Amino acid sequence: MPSIHGSDVALDLGRTFAPNLGRDLDLNLLRVFAVVAETGRVTEAAKRLYLTQSAVSAALRRLTTAVGAPLFLRSGRGIALTNRGERLRAGLDVHLGPLVEAALAPAAFDPATAERTLRLGLSDSAELWGLPPLLRILEREAPRIRIVALPVQFRTVGAELASGLAAAITVADELPATIRRERLFYGGFTCLYDPRHAKLKRLTEAEYFAHDHVIVSYNGDLRGIVEDMYGKARKVRCSVSSFANIGALVDGTAMLATIPELVAVKILATRPHLKTKPLPSTMKIEGSHAELLWPAVTDDDEPCKFVRAKIREIARRVVGTKRPLAR
C-alpha cells in the first residue's frame, strides 16, 4: 500500500463522523496515534509498530471515529495534525508514558492491606516451631493473610507442592527443577525421658534398647527413624503419627522418645521436669536439614515472598535462641 498521501486514508480521516464518540476506547489506538504523530507518515509508523500500513490506517480510522473529529490532514507527502490532533497529542505526552509504566510496573504490595489465603505444607516438627510465631507475625503485620496448614513429609511434599502449596517446610529427597529449595538449618535427634520414672545415667546402647519407646511413624507401623537408619528394632510401646503429643505421652512413664532437637526444646519449655540425653555414640543416627520449599512459579508472588521471608526470620531466631540440650 502506498504512503498515506497517495491513498484515500487522509480523505477517510476527514469525512463526516458517526456520533459514536467511542467511549469504549481501545488504548492500543492511542499508541498507534502517538507514533504516527511523531513520524508524520503511516509508512514509517507501521515499521516502528511492526504492523502493516493497512492496519495502521484502520487504527487511525477507528480512533478518529471514537474521538469524533479529524486528527490528521494531508500535508505534502505526509500528514499533519489538526487542532484536535494537537490537543490529543499534548494530552498523551502527559499521560501515555505514566499509563504504560503503570501497566508494566509490578503491583504494589502492602502487607497491612493484602488479602490472600496461602496453603503451607508443614512437617509436624515445623508446625511446632514455625507456625505459632508465623501467625503472630501475620497478626501484627499482615492481618488479612490467612494460612491453611497441611501436613507433609518427605514422601509426599513434591506432589503436594505441585498441587497448589505456596510453600512447605520439611526434609525432602529429590525434587523436580520446578521446585525451589533452601536450607533453613540442620537438626539432630535427642532422647526425651521423664527422670522420675526412667532412671538414666550415661545412656548406653544396651540401656536404650532395653527401655520401652514411644515412636513417630509416618507409615502407621512400628518403624521409626531408628529402625530405618540404624536397622535395629526398639521395644515399641506406642506408635503415633506426629510429635505433637510426645511430651504428654512420655510424661509420667518410663518410655523413651527419640525426637528432633527442636521439638525437644519446645516440649521442655512447657514440661521442664522432663530431660534429654544424647543418643548412644555407637548409634549413627544422622540428623537432616529442614528446608524451605516452594514452586518456582511463585518466585515473584509478593504475598508468597513475604511469608517466605518471615519463615527465614523465624528459623534464624529459633536456632539462635534454642536452649542447649543435655550432652
Secondary structure, DSSP 8 states (H G I E B T S, - for coil): ---GGGSSHHHHHTS---TT--SS--HHHHHHHHHHHHHS-HHHHHHHHT--HHHHHHHHHHHHHHHTS--EEEETTEEEE-HHHHHHHHHHHHHHHHHHHHHHS-----TTT--EEEEEEE-HHHHHHTHHHHHHHHHHH-TTEEEEEEE--TTTHHHHHHTT-SEEEE--S---TTEEEEEEEEE-EEEEE-TTTS--SS--HHHHHHSEEEEE-TTSSS--HHHHHH----EEEEEES-STTHHHHHTTSS-BEEEEHHHHHHHHHH-TT-EEE---TTS----EEEEEEEEGGGTT-HHHHHHHHHHHHHHHHHHHH------
